[in-house]
Amino acid sequence: MGYWLFREVSDLTAALSGEEHMGIRNYLIEGVSGTGKTSVCHELRRRGHRALNGDRDLAYKGDPVTGAPVQAPVDASDVDRVAWVHAHQIWDIRKVRSIVADRSQAMSFLCGGSRNFAQFVDWFDDVFVLEIDRETLERRLDQRPDDEFGGRPEERALILRLHTTREDVPQNAVAIDATAPLEQVVDEILRRCS
């Protein structure tokens, strides 16, 4: 039992210090909601690459600093609730570490947005941020149903603000023009990975 506890602590220490053996090549694909992260993920999978949709496979509501799960406030206004949900959309650090440590794949892609990305962004060989102009973003949001994030007015307002401020996407990332057809967007990402 002591060995396993020691091993767990050693693995965590190595991951935090950047000494852990990473996957062969690992890439993070970010961008505000509506830029095409999910579509890129599906296209990468279609082409045979390991791609995970972080928003569906890794995300939960938690404290961005500690990772502790948290519950949404019940008495908040719609606008406050949307802001709260967005601010607490984080990824499970242990799962991210496990994925990037897996050396069975030539390349792994994690696609999505996380408010705790600063805790793991350095584990990736490169980070791509999908970028589109405001007109394209508004057109895409117009097509979203009410039950998908960005389909309601208060969600849309938050997305448009984040698009303008770029406050929650990694800085110094490689910008990818996501207004191009999907196949070209993925071609460009893969070209930059080689």
Residue pairs with C-beta under 8 A, 6 or more apart in sequence:
11 20
11 97
14 20
15 97
15 101
15 123
18 122
18 123
20 97
20 101
21 101
21 103
22 100
22 101
22 103
22 123
22 125
23 99
23 100
23 101
23 102
23 103
23 105
23 108
24 103
24 105
24 106
24 107
25 106
25 107
25 108
25 125
25 193
26 99
26 100
26 107
26 108
26 109
26 110
26 123
26 124
26 125
27 107
27 108
27 109
27 110
27 124
27 125
27 126
27 127
27 128
27 189
27 193
28 109
28 110
28 117
28 121
28 124
28 126
28 127
28 128
28 170
29 37
29 40
29 41
29 109
29 110
29 111
29 112
29 127
29 128
29 129
29 130
29 189
30 37
30 112
30 113
30 117
30 127
30 128
30 129
30 130
30 169
30 170
30 173
31 37
31 113
31 129
31 130
31 131
31 169
31 178
32 113
32 137
32 159
32 162
32 163
32 166
32 168
32 169
33 113
33 149
33 150
33 155
33 159
33 162
34 132
34 137
34 140
34 141
34 144
34 150
34 159
34 163
35 130
35 131
35 132
35 137
35 178
36 130
36 132
36 178
36 182
36 185
37 53
37 55
37 111
37 112
37 113
37 130
38 53
38 55
38 111
38 112
39 182
40 51
40 109
40 111
40 130
40 178
40 182
40 185
40 186
40 189
41 51
41 52
41 53
41 109
41 111
41 112
42 51
43 182
43 183
43 185
43 186
44 51
44 109
44 111
44 186
44 189
45 51
47 186
47 190
49 105
49 107
49 108
49 109
50 105
50 107
50 108
50 109
51 108
51 109
51 110
51 111
52 58
52 99
52 108
52 109
52 110
52 111
53 111
53 112
54 91
54 110
54 111
54 112
54 113
54 114
55 89
55 111
55 112
55 113
56 112
57 95
58 91
58 92
58 95
58 96
58 110
58 112
58 114
59 89
59 90
59 91
59 92
59 112
59 114
60 69
60 90
60 91
60 92
61 69
61 70
61 71
61 72
61 85
61 88
61 89
61 90
62 68
62 69
62 70
62 88
62 90
62 116
63 70
63 88
63 90
64 87
64 88
64 90
64 115
64 116
65 116
67 90
67 92
67 93
67 116
70 88
72 81
72 84
72 85
72 88
73 80
73 81
73 84
76 84
78 152
78 154
79 154
79 157
82 152
82 154
82 155
82 158
83 158
86 115
86 158
86 162
86 168
87 115
88 115
89 113
89 114
89 115
90 114
90 115
90 116
91 112
91 114
91 116
91 117
91 120
93 116
93 119
93 120
96 110
96 120
96 123
97 120
97 123
99 108
99 110
100 108
100 120
100 123
100 124
102 108
107 193
109 189
110 124
113 168
113 169
115 168
117 170
121 127
121 170
125 193
126 173
126 174
126 192
126 193
127 170
127 172
127 173
127 174
128 173
128 174
128 175
128 176
128 189
128 192
129 169
129 170
129 173
129 174
129 175
129 176
130 176
130 178
130 185
131 175
131 176
131 177
131 178
132 140
132 177
132 178
132 179
133 179
134 160
134 163
134 164
136 179
137 159
137 160
137 163
138 160
141 150
141 151
141 156
141 159
144 150
144 151
145 151
146 152
149 155
150 156
150 159
162 168
174 192
176 185
176 188
176 189
176 192
177 185
177 188
178 185
180 188
